Amino acid sequence: MFKSRYIFAIAIVLLIASGISAQESTSNQNDASSIGTRIPANSKVYIHPMDGFETYVTAALQKKKIPLLIVANREQADFEIKGSVEKQKAGWAKTIFVSPLPSIDSTMQIVNIKTGIVAYSISSTKSNARRGRKGSAEHLAKNLARKMQADGDMSRN
């Protein structure tokens, strides 16, 4: 009888200890993953060439006052912005029945250069792109600002 109580007590202690250890490792993993995807304010960012779309992305980041430092050399950067944009002219049916405006599909991916972790990725589809590439780049920048605010890295003005 005494042995079974002793074994039962040891089993409970081991279960409690393993539960505490599992919670600590899970919280450490969550902290590490959130740190890996954070884009701190005033980080240096290199914008990879995207067939002219990089100029719109640069202008949008500055217009939306996103606190990132844009650098010309990739070696100086903490993060790299890659992406693409595709413009499709309106077909005859869309021109007649909906709108003659083109549609624009754009993507943006921000990669931490040192770790290779994708810190943020977004795509945007504008079916009636009145402002074209400019509007698409501003939409991507606005969503980046929201992400940085949610992370708590961007000061609120």
Secondary structure, 3 states (H helix, E strand, C coil): CHHHHHHHHHHHHHHHHHHHHHHHHHHHHHHHHHHHHCCCCCEEEEECCCCCHHHHHHHHHHHCCCCEEEECCHHHCCEEEEEEEEEECCCHHHHHHCCCCCEEEEEEEEEECCCCCEEEEEEEEECCCCCHHHHHHHHHHHHHHHHHHHHCCCCCC
